[in-house]
Amino acid sequence: MLGWKRKPPKNERQLAWRVQFSIATRTPFLAPANNADPDSHVGAVMYDSGPLADALQELAHGVDPNRPFVVTLVEAEREVIKLADMRPSWIDYCNERSGLDPSAIDPNSEMSRQYVNGPAVRAWPRFNEAQAVVGPATEALRKLQTELASFCGSDITGSRAA
């Protein structure tokens, strides 16, 4: 049948949509607040990198490897994994700095790990290393978001029509 385009299996679209949502609502994709110290953004990116890496990995394992966005997915996953590999160091730093119980997962403890002021973020020993990866990870995620919007048939960010 000419002109007929087969839709991707529902589970692939569901995985892609979940990744779109995760990217759109996690810090690397979100711009820092206008009045916030831009270095505090690095701390929030570190915190969010773990869930993003998990979502990207789930998508990578659940889609046909011949999908057109797979190359972009692999690039984004590679950049986010660099951040996620630093995440345990960030969490340990936040726990020590704020006197948090490492096993605490209450909202106040989690917010103390995600929202850290700029001077404290800059004091983290791996700050420069993390800062150097944030830009490439953000760009890779923006590119993937666009490709996933096209794949799913909608852009949940509302930034463009798919």
N, C-alpha and C positions, 0 to 999 in steps of 0.2 A: 504494500500500500504506500503509494507516494504521498509525502507530506504528513504522514502520521508519525508522531514522535512518542515512543514508549516512555511512560513515566518511570522514574526510579522506584524500586520497591519501597513500600511504606516504611519499613524499619530504617532504611537508609535515610529517607527524608526526615524521620523523627530524630535520628542521631544528628543529622546536619542542623536541624532546627535547634536542638538542645545546645549544640556548640555555638550557633549564632547567638542564642540567648546568653550563654555563659560569657562569650566575648563582649557582648554589648553591655553587660552588667558588671564586669570585672574591671579593676583599676587600669590595666595596661591600655585598654581601649578608651577609657574615659579620660577626658582632659582634666588636669589639675584645676582646682577651684581658683578663680581669679585672684583672690586675696590670700591664698595659701602659699606658704613657702614651697617652691617647686621641688625641693629636696624631700619634703614629707611625702610627696607622690611616690618616690622610690621605695619608701617603706611599705606603702599600701600595695604597690606592685609586687613586692616580695611576698607579702601575705597572700595575695590572690593567685600567685603563680602555681601553687600546688593544685588547687581545684581546676585551673585552666589546663594544666598539663594532663590531668586525669581525663578531662572532657575530650581533649584532642586525641589522646591515646585510644579512648573508647571509639571515637569516630574512625580513626585509622584502622582499627581492628574490625570495624563493622561495615565497611563499604567495599564495593568492587574496586580493586586496585587500578582499574582502567578509567575511573571517573576523571573528568578533566581537572578537578580541583585537587587531586591527590598530590601533585608536585608542590603546590602551594601549602597544602596541609602539612607535608613533611618539613617544609621550610619553617613554617610557624611553630611546629612541634619542636624542632631543633632549637629555635631561639627561646621558647618558653621553658624548655628543659634546662637551659643554662641558668635561668632564673630559679627554677624549682630546685635545682641542685644546691643553690645558695640559701634556700628557704630555711632549712634546719638551723643554720648559723644565725639567721635573722631571728627566728623564734627563740633560740637560746639567749641571744643578746637582749631581746625584749623581756624575757622572763627574768634575767638577772637584773637588768636596769630597773624594772618595775617591781621586783620582789614577788613575781608571780609563781605560783605552783605550776611546774611544767605540765602536770596532768589536768589543770583547770581548763574547762571549756565553757565556762559561764560567759554571758555576753560582755561583762566588764573586762574580763581577762582577754577575750578575743579582740575587743576594741582596742585594748592596750597594745596589742601586737600589730594591729592594722593601722591605726591612726596615731602616728608618732610625730612629734614636732621636728622641724628641719634640723636644728642643732643636734638633737639626739640621733637622728638618722645619719648625719654627717660624721658623728663620732663612732659609728659602727665600723669596725676594721675593714669590712668588705664593701664599703660604700662606693668607692671609685669603680670597682669591678662591676658592681650591680648597675651603677649609673650608666656604664658603657654598654650594657646589654639592653636596657629599657627601650631605647630608641629603635634598634633593629627588631626587637620583639613586637613593639607596638605597630611598626610598619608591616611586618609579616602578618599580624592579626588583622589589620585593616584590609589588606589584600585578600586574605582568606574570607573575611566577613562578606566582602563584595561577591566573591565566587560562590559562597554558600547561599547568598541571597538569590543569585541567578539559578542555582541548582534547585532550591526550594520553591522558587516562584514568588518569593516575597522577601522584602528586607524589613526585619522587625525593628530596625533603628529608625525607619521612616526617612532615611537620608536620601534614598533614591528609589525609583520604581524598578522593580526587577523585570 
